[in-house]
């Protein structure tokens, strides 16, 4: 797994976090909440779009306000509404325009 640290992606940050500790990144206008495996949250003045440019596998944007780390994915359900459930119990829907990309990436990842 990529061993880059969060500090290398945002040089002004005082916190140093390994990318493999990030469960998901949630958007909050021009800020982002990094949810860590430990349950801690970091609030950073950076947009989700900026993370989407910098972060590749195993990070995947599933809707306008959430990017997940696929290693922490618990379940994907497409029965009524496409929903992703993370290991910490967090659930979010997959946007209509991203559903085909997300399911393709996840099917390759699960192989």
C-alpha positions in Angstrom: 0.0 0.0 0.0 1.1 3.5 -0.6 3.0 4.8 2.4 2.7 8.5 1.7 1.8 10.6 4.6 -0.8 13.2 4.8 1.8 15.8 5.5 3.4 15.2 2.1 0.0 16.1 0.5 -0.5 19.2 2.6 2.9 20.7 3.7 1.4 23.2 6.2 -0.3 20.5 8.2 1.0 19.9 11.7 -0.6 16.5 11.8 1.2 13.6 10.1 -1.1 10.7 9.1 -0.3 7.6 7.0 -2.7 7.3 4.1 -3.5 3.7 5.0 -5.0 5.0 8.3 -7.7 7.1 6.5 -11.1 5.3 6.3 -12.8 8.1 4.3 -12.7 11.8 3.5 -15.9 13.8 3.9 -16.5 17.2 2.2 -17.7 20.2 4.2 -17.8 23.1 1.8 -14.1 24.1 1.5 -13.0 21.8 4.3 -12.5 18.1 4.5 -13.0 15.7 7.5 -10.5 12.9 7.4 -11.9 10.0 9.4 -9.2 7.7 10.7 -9.3 4.0 11.6 -8.8 5.0 15.2 -12.1 6.9 15.1 -10.4 10.3 15.2 -11.2 13.1 12.8 -9.0 15.8 11.3 -10.5 18.9 9.8 -8.4 20.3 6.9 -8.9 23.4 4.8 -8.8 21.5 1.5 -11.6 20.5 -0.9 -12.5 16.9 -1.8 -11.7 17.8 -5.4 -8.1 18.5 -4.5 -7.8 15.1 -2.8 -9.4 13.4 -5.8 -6.6 14.8 -8.0 -3.8 13.7 -5.6 -5.1 10.4 -4.2 -5.3 7.3 -6.4 -5.9 3.6 -5.4 -7.3 2.7 -2.9 -9.2 5.9 -2.6 -12.4 6.2 -4.6 -14.9 9.1 -4.8 -18.4 7.7 -4.5 -20.5 10.9 -4.4 -20.1 14.7 -4.2 -19.3 14.7 -0.5 -17.4 11.4 0.2 -14.2 9.6 -0.9 -13.6 6.2 0.6 -10.6 4.0 1.2 -11.6 0.7 -0.4 -9.7 -1.4 2.2 -12.2 -0.3 4.8 -15.3 -1.1 2.7 -17.7 -3.5 4.5 -20.5 -3.9 2.0 -21.9 -2.7 -1.3 -25.7 -2.9 -1.8 -27.4 -2.0 -5.0 -30.9 -3.4 -4.3 -33.1 -0.3 -3.9 -30.5 2.4 -3.8 -26.8 2.0 -4.3 -25.3 2.2 -0.8 -21.8 1.6 0.6 -21.2 0.6 4.2 -17.8 1.1 5.8 -16.3 -1.0 8.6 -17.0 1.7 11.1 -20.8 1.5 10.3 -20.9 4.7 8.2 -23.2 4.4 5.2 -23.4 6.6 2.1 -25.2 6.5 -1.2 -23.4 6.3 -4.5 -24.3 9.0 -6.9 -26.1 8.1 -10.1 -23.4 9.5 -12.4 -20.7 7.5 -10.5 -22.4 4.2 -10.0 -21.0 2.4 -13.1 -17.4 3.6 -12.4 -17.7 2.7 -8.7 -19.1 -0.8 -9.3 -16.4 -1.5 -12.0 -13.6 -0.4 -9.8 -15.0 -2.3 -6.8 -15.5 -5.5 -8.8 -11.9 -5.5 -10.0 -10.7 -4.7 -6.4 -12.6 -7.7 -4.9 -11.1 -10.2 -7.3 
